[in-house]
């Protein structure tokens, strides 16, 4: 059986888009310490940041992305749950779309965990899907900053390509700009507690590919 991410090269594995109808190039949003977006605003004022994104994307981009493995010390340094452990390196791909946008399963899955992580800077609504097939070793995908009203129940089967959640608003997504945090976890990553950790420390970078490899091979437009 293939290990992730090599399933992306298999003719026997059909990966579905997370979002239907994405068109054009994405707007790339830099959230590193050198980002121009945080020079004149409070980094925790995510409504102000959303207004900046909307103005920058208006009429030019229907969707945006922000990077896996990006150093987000400036953005996260004022948030105790990150600064205390110095977890500043981003483990997901942020896909930026309007609130309420449906999220679809890239592969057939069972809901391993579903819940709500309260508190500013946290996930808000989140779903952990487990993917298992005769063609690859089991692994997980995590989706954070979701609407909390209609999350799927643990144990529920999700067909490949089926919608299972929506992007959340500020009051339910951890008070973040409108996006989904899309993260891949191996079984070892889940065992290490990365289900509710979307960022890692500098010391963990040498091993992070064993726990939370790049989600880019699984993201299809």
N, C-alpha and C positions, 0 to 999 in steps of 0.2 A: 504494500500500500504506500501511496505517496504521502509525504509530510508536507504540511503547509510551509512555504508558499508555492511549492511546485505543482499543486493542484491547478494553478492558473494555466499551466502548459498542457493539461490533459484533455484529450478529446472526449473523455467519458464524464467530465465534470462540467456542468453548465452553470456558470455564475451569472446571476441576474442583477440588474441595476438596483441600487438602494432607492433611487428616485426615478420616477417616470418622466420622460420628456425633457431632460436637461438638454439645452441647446447653447451653442457658442462656447467660447473659452471662459474658464472661471476667472473671477477676480481674486487675485492672490492677496491675502491680508497678512502682513508682517506683524507678529506679536513678540518679536525678540526685543532685547533691551535697546536696540538701535531703531526701533519702529518709530515712524513719525506720528503715529496716531495718538500716543499717550503724552506728548510733550505739553499740551495745553488743557488737559482734562484730568479729573480725578479718575484713576484707572479702575476704581470700583463703581464709577457712575456708568453702568453699562447701558442705560437708556441714552445717554449722551453719545456713547460709542456707537450705538445702533443708528442714531441719527447721522453720524459721520459715514457709516457704511452705506446707508440708504442713499445719501447724497452722492457718494463716490460711484455707486453701482447703477444709479438711475439712468435708464435708457442705454446702458452700455453692456451690462452683465446681468444675467438672470440668476446666477448662482456664484458662490465664492468658496474658497478653500483656505485653510491655514494649516501649517505643516506639522507632520509627524517629526519628533525628535527636536523640536524647536526649544531653545532656552527661553523660558518665560519668567525669569526672575523678577523683572520689573512689574509684570502683571500680577504675579502670585505672591510677591514678597510681603505684601501688606495683609495677607490672609493667613491666620495662625496655623491652620491645618497643613499648609504647605511650607510656610517659613520655618516652623518648628523642626521639621525633618529635612528642610532644604530640598524638597521635591519640586524641582523647577523644569525638568525636561519632559516635554509633552509626548505621551505614548499613543495618542490617537491622531486621526485625521479629522479636522473640523470641517464639516460641509455646511455652508451658510445658505439658508433658504428662509422664506417667510414662516412665521409661526403657523402651526396647523398643517404644515406640509406632511403628507404620509410618508412613513419609512417602510421599505419593503425588505423582506428577507433575501439575502444573496444566494442562500442555499436552503434546502429543507432543514428544519430544525425542531428542537424541543426547547421550550422555555425553561432554562435552568434556574433562573432567579428573576424576580420582577419586584420593583419596590419604589420607594420614595426616600431620598436622602435629603433631609431638610437642612437649611442653613445656607447663607450666602457663600458662594464659591464652590458649593458641592454640586452633585449631579441633578438634584431634583428628581424627576421621574427617570427611571433607568430600566433597561431590560438586558439580561444576559442570555444569549442563545447558544445551545450546544449543537454542533454539527457532527453527524456521524454517517459514514457511508462505507460500503465494501471497497471503495476506490481510494480512500484516504484515512489517515489516522484521525481520531476525534480532536476537535479544537472548538474554541468558543469565539463569539463576537459580542462586543458590548456596545450599547447605545445609551448615551447620557444626554440630559437636558431635554427630556421629553415631557409632553403633557401628562398629567398624573391621573386624569379622569377615566381613561379607558385602556389601561395597560393590560396586556395579556396575563393570564394566571400561570403560575409555575406548573409545569407538566403539560401545558398545552402544546399541541403539534402545530407548526407553522409550515405551510407549503412554500417551496421555492418561488420567489417573486410575489408572495402575498403581502399585503400591508398588515402591520401589526401594532403600529404606534404613530404618534404625530409629534412634531416639534413643539415644544412648550413655550409659553409666555414667561415674562420675567418672574411672576409670582410663583411659578411652579417648576422652573428650570434651573434653580440655584442662583437666580438673578444674574444671568448671562445674556449676551446678545443672542439673537435667534440662530441656532445651529444645532447640529447633532455631533456629539463626540463619538467617533466610530473607531473602535479599538479591537485588535485581535489578541487573544490570549491562548496559550497552550495550556494543557492540563497542569503543567508545572507552574505556570503563571497564576492560575486560579488557586492552586495550593499555597503559593507564596503570598496570597492576599491582594493581588492586583485587581480584583473585581471592582473594588471601590477606590482604587488608586490610579488615576489617569495621568500621573506624572511620576517620575523617578528621580533619585539622587544621582549626582555625578559618579559616585562610587559604584552604582548599579549599572552604569552604562556598558561595562564590558560583558555583562551577562544578560542584558535585557533582551537580546534576540532570542534567547531560550524561553523567555517568559511572555514577552509582548512584541512579537515581530511586526514589521511594517504592515499596515493594513492596505497599502496601495495596490498590491496585486489582486485584492478582492473587491476593489472599488471600480465598478464599470459604469460608464456613461451611457 
